[in-house]
Amino acid sequence: MTWLTWPARVIIFHLWFAREFLIANTAVIKDNITPGQDSTPGIARYDTQCRTDAELTLLGALITITPGTLTLGTTDATAGAPRALYVHSMYSQDADTLRSELHDMENHLLHALRRKGHQP
């Protein structure tokens, strides 16, 4: 993986996120127009792999613009401790499922953002 593949990785990330965004929109719309409630709301702490404020901010923004999820806050960067986000989700089965989904989003984002790529 080199910086030469970086533009292609950014484009691929945009296509991946557009697909995920469409899936999330569909779930929210379906839940709103059909009788009953399919949501299972919950909050989870997610320890990130983000190294910079820009990476953390972008991850938090992507979580927030995805329908059914909201970034509630973050922890301060302290020596040796990973940066964490607190995330509210409407459609995850449990906190571990939400963390898994966030981990997938973060890996795709960091792979596209970092010029030399990101290996999970």
Backbone bond lengths (Angstrom), bond angles and torsions (degrees), N, CA, C in turn:
res aa  C-N    CA-C-N  psi(-1)  N-CA   C-N-CA  omega(-1)  CA-C   N-CA-C  phi
1 M - - - 1.433 - - 1.523 108.86 -
2 T 1.301 117.31 124.60 1.459 120.75 -179.28 1.515 109.37 -129.14
3 W 1.309 114.27 175.61 1.460 119.28 178.20 1.524 110.81 -68.21
4 L 1.341 118.41 -16.22 1.470 121.12 177.99 1.525 111.86 -68.19
5 T 1.330 117.14 -28.81 1.468 120.43 179.53 1.523 112.24 -87.13
6 W 1.323 117.18 -4.78 1.457 121.13 -175.27 1.526 113.99 -56.80
7 P 1.338 121.01 -48.41 1.468 119.61 179.96 1.541 112.69 -58.99
8 A 1.315 117.46 -38.97 1.465 120.28 178.74 1.525 110.64 -66.44
9 R 1.335 117.40 -37.96 1.467 120.44 178.86 1.520 111.24 -65.86
10 V 1.335 117.46 -35.32 1.468 121.12 177.43 1.528 109.86 -65.75
11 I 1.310 117.33 -44.23 1.471 121.42 178.91 1.524 110.66 -63.52
12 I 1.314 117.02 -44.22 1.466 121.05 179.11 1.530 110.23 -62.17
13 F 1.338 117.30 -40.13 1.462 119.56 177.59 1.525 111.02 -61.97
14 H 1.329 117.36 -43.41 1.466 120.11 179.08 1.526 111.26 -60.09
15 L 1.311 116.86 -41.59 1.473 119.80 177.90 1.525 111.07 -66.46
16 W 1.337 117.47 -42.02 1.464 120.98 178.07 1.522 110.45 -61.67
17 F 1.347 117.36 -45.79 1.463 120.24 -178.34 1.525 111.10 -67.08
18 A 1.318 118.04 -37.30 1.468 120.24 177.47 1.530 110.54 -59.87
19 R 1.326 116.96 -40.48 1.468 121.44 177.41 1.530 110.78 -64.01
20 E 1.338 117.06 -47.42 1.462 121.33 179.11 1.530 111.30 -62.77
21 F 1.321 116.83 -38.24 1.460 122.31 178.66 1.530 110.43 -63.97
22 L 1.313 116.62 -42.29 1.465 121.45 178.05 1.531 111.05 -64.92
23 I 1.314 117.69 -42.26 1.471 121.32 178.03 1.524 110.31 -61.93
24 A 1.339 117.47 -43.94 1.465 121.11 179.66 1.525 111.15 -65.30
25 N 1.333 117.62 -40.94 1.459 121.24 177.09 1.516 111.39 -60.76
26 T 1.313 116.21 -42.55 1.457 121.23 179.72 1.526 111.05 -61.43
27 A 1.318 117.69 -42.76 1.462 121.55 179.57 1.524 111.31 -63.63
28 V 1.325 117.53 -42.80 1.462 121.06 -179.52 1.524 110.64 -68.01
29 I 1.325 117.17 -44.57 1.468 120.64 179.78 1.520 110.59 -63.09
30 K 1.323 116.81 -44.57 1.471 120.87 178.92 1.527 110.88 -59.31
31 D 1.320 115.94 -43.41 1.464 120.17 -179.74 1.526 111.60 -65.21
32 N 1.326 117.05 -33.31 1.465 120.56 -178.77 1.518 114.08 -79.01
33 I 1.325 118.25 -30.41 1.469 119.09 -175.68 1.524 113.60 -98.69
34 T 1.309 118.43 -7.76 1.464 120.56 178.08 1.525 109.82 -105.42
35 P 1.335 116.34 153.49 1.463 118.87 177.74 1.528 111.16 -66.95
36 G 1.310 116.06 152.05 1.458 119.93 179.63 1.513 111.32 88.74
37 Q 1.302 114.13 -179.05 1.464 121.12 -177.65 1.518 109.13 -133.21
38 D 1.340 117.18 122.53 1.468 121.78 179.13 1.522 112.98 -97.75
39 S 1.322 116.83 -5.52 1.458 119.02 -174.25 1.523 112.43 -75.29
40 T 1.325 113.79 150.08 1.466 122.79 174.60 1.529 106.58 -133.17
41 P 1.342 116.97 77.18 1.465 120.17 -173.17 1.523 113.01 -66.18
42 G 1.329 114.33 148.90 1.455 120.41 177.98 1.516 111.18 -170.02
43 I 1.322 115.40 165.73 1.459 122.44 179.45 1.525 108.53 -123.41
44 A 1.337 115.65 139.83 1.469 120.24 178.75 1.525 109.71 -137.82
45 R 1.315 114.89 149.34 1.466 121.34 171.42 1.524 106.73 -92.74
46 Y 1.329 115.82 131.26 1.462 120.84 -179.96 1.522 109.66 -122.36
47 D 1.321 117.50 115.93 1.466 122.57 175.87 1.523 108.71 -79.75
48 T 1.317 116.24 119.08 1.460 120.79 -173.81 1.524 112.16 -90.58
49 Q 1.317 114.60 170.28 1.457 123.26 173.73 1.530 110.26 -106.50
50 C 1.327 116.53 8.42 1.462 121.91 -177.33 1.525 110.75 -65.41
51 R 1.322 115.59 135.76 1.461 121.47 -179.35 1.532 112.16 -98.56
52 T 1.339 116.24 -29.17 1.464 119.79 -174.09 1.526 110.53 -120.43
53 D 1.335 114.66 164.08 1.464 120.01 175.30 1.526 110.86 -62.64
54 A 1.323 117.05 -36.22 1.462 120.73 -179.26 1.537 110.90 -63.24
55 E 1.325 116.53 -45.10 1.469 120.00 178.81 1.522 110.75 -61.98
56 L 1.330 116.99 -44.90 1.458 121.32 -179.05 1.531 111.36 -65.46
57 T 1.320 116.55 -41.62 1.461 120.84 179.12 1.520 111.20 -64.61
58 L 1.314 117.05 -43.94 1.461 120.52 179.84 1.520 111.10 -65.37
59 L 1.328 118.25 -41.48 1.458 121.17 177.08 1.524 110.35 -61.39
60 G 1.323 116.80 -46.31 1.465 120.54 178.51 1.524 112.01 -61.31
61 A 1.326 117.25 -40.37 1.468 120.95 178.99 1.525 111.45 -66.36
62 L 1.325 117.06 -42.01 1.467 120.20 179.22 1.530 111.19 -64.67
63 I 1.324 116.33 -37.84 1.467 119.67 176.70 1.519 109.73 -63.63
64 T 1.328 117.00 -44.59 1.457 121.45 -176.24 1.526 112.64 -68.06
65 I 1.336 118.38 -37.13 1.473 118.24 -179.17 1.524 112.71 -79.35
66 T 1.328 116.99 -10.67 1.457 120.05 176.18 1.533 107.90 -77.47
67 P 1.321 118.28 122.09 1.462 120.53 -178.47 1.529 112.07 -56.94
68 G 1.324 115.50 134.86 1.452 121.02 178.30 1.518 114.01 92.74
69 T 1.339 118.20 -2.14 1.460 121.38 178.48 1.528 109.67 -131.84
70 L 1.333 115.04 154.77 1.453 120.53 -179.67 1.522 109.22 -151.89
71 T 1.322 116.91 130.86 1.455 121.23 173.84 1.520 107.33 -82.25
72 L 1.326 116.42 120.87 1.461 121.20 -177.52 1.519 112.62 -90.55
73 G 1.322 117.28 -32.32 1.455 119.93 -178.48 1.510 111.29 178.80
74 T 1.335 114.17 -178.76 1.450 120.55 -178.80 1.522 109.56 -142.03
75 T 1.300 116.19 163.05 1.462 120.59 175.32 1.518 109.17 -97.73
76 D 1.318 115.91 157.25 1.455 120.96 176.22 1.522 109.61 -70.80
77 A 1.319 115.23 150.70 1.457 120.11 175.90 1.524 108.25 -76.88
78 T 1.317 116.20 113.61 1.460 120.77 176.76 1.520 108.36 -115.40
79 A 1.297 115.24 158.82 1.469 120.64 -176.99 1.523 111.18 -58.76
80 G 1.329 115.38 120.67 1.459 121.28 175.09 1.516 116.00 84.48
81 A 1.321 118.24 -17.23 1.468 120.14 -178.41 1.527 109.97 -96.61
82 P 1.330 117.16 139.51 1.463 119.02 178.51 1.524 110.82 -70.42
83 R 1.297 116.13 152.09 1.457 120.60 175.21 1.525 107.20 -73.76
84 A 1.306 116.37 142.58 1.460 119.94 -176.38 1.521 110.77 -128.45
85 L 1.328 114.37 149.68 1.457 122.56 172.96 1.515 108.51 -115.95
86 Y 1.317 115.96 144.81 1.462 121.49 170.70 1.521 106.13 -104.04
87 V 1.337 115.72 123.19 1.456 121.11 -171.71 1.524 110.21 -125.94
88 H 1.339 115.45 133.59 1.461 121.76 174.33 1.529 107.12 -101.54
89 S 1.320 115.64 133.81 1.467 120.90 178.69 1.516 109.56 -130.33
90 M 1.313 115.86 144.09 1.464 121.16 178.63 1.520 112.88 -95.03
91 Y 1.333 118.81 -21.05 1.457 120.16 -169.71 1.522 114.93 -128.39
92 S 1.308 119.81 22.98 1.457 121.35 175.90 1.521 108.93 -98.10
93 Q 1.310 116.47 143.80 1.460 121.36 -177.59 1.521 111.93 -61.24
94 D 1.343 116.36 -44.92 1.464 121.78 -178.69 1.528 108.27 -157.74
95 A 1.325 116.12 -179.75 1.462 120.64 -176.66 1.531 112.02 -63.13
96 D 1.334 117.62 -37.89 1.464 119.94 -179.77 1.524 111.76 -67.18
97 T 1.324 117.13 -37.35 1.466 120.87 176.42 1.523 110.15 -64.38
98 L 1.329 116.20 -43.23 1.462 120.51 178.07 1.526 110.46 -61.72
99 R 1.325 117.29 -44.63 1.473 120.25 178.31 1.527 111.32 -60.37
100 S 1.317 117.01 -39.23 1.464 121.38 178.54 1.527 110.67 -63.82
101 E 1.327 116.93 -43.10 1.467 121.27 178.58 1.528 110.65 -64.99
102 L 1.325 116.66 -41.19 1.466 120.73 178.47 1.530 111.08 -66.17
103 H 1.325 116.09 -38.80 1.470 120.70 178.10 1.532 110.60 -61.46
104 D 1.325 116.19 -41.36 1.469 120.91 178.39 1.530 110.19 -63.22
105 M 1.342 116.76 -45.33 1.460 120.23 179.29 1.527 110.54 -63.11
106 E 1.313 116.73 -43.68 1.458 120.65 -179.02 1.527 111.49 -63.40
107 N 1.328 117.28 -43.12 1.469 120.06 178.72 1.514 111.76 -60.96
108 H 1.335 117.17 -43.80 1.466 120.11 177.50 1.533 110.57 -62.40
109 L 1.332 116.77 -43.48 1.457 120.98 -178.77 1.530 111.39 -63.84
110 L 1.328 117.18 -50.31 1.464 119.97 -177.19 1.522 111.73 -66.76
111 H 1.321 117.50 -32.84 1.463 120.83 176.75 1.529 110.28 -63.10
112 A 1.341 116.42 -35.53 1.453 120.07 179.29 1.527 112.22 -82.01
113 L 1.313 117.40 -35.58 1.462 120.83 -175.29 1.522 114.43 -73.82
114 R 1.303 115.96 -44.61 1.456 119.99 -175.04 1.516 110.44 -79.18
115 R 1.289 116.48 127.04 1.463 121.25 -173.69 1.525 113.03 -59.99
116 K 1.303 116.75 -30.42 1.455 118.85 178.14 1.515 111.76 -98.33
117 G 1.309 116.51 9.92 1.456 120.57 177.37 1.508 112.72 84.56
118 H 1.310 115.04 177.60 1.471 122.45 -179.75 1.510 107.63 -140.45
119 Q 1.296 115.53 125.86 1.456 120.10 176.77 1.530 108.32 -104.08
120 P 1.347 117.32 118.55 1.472 120.05 -178.01 1.512 112.39 -64.46
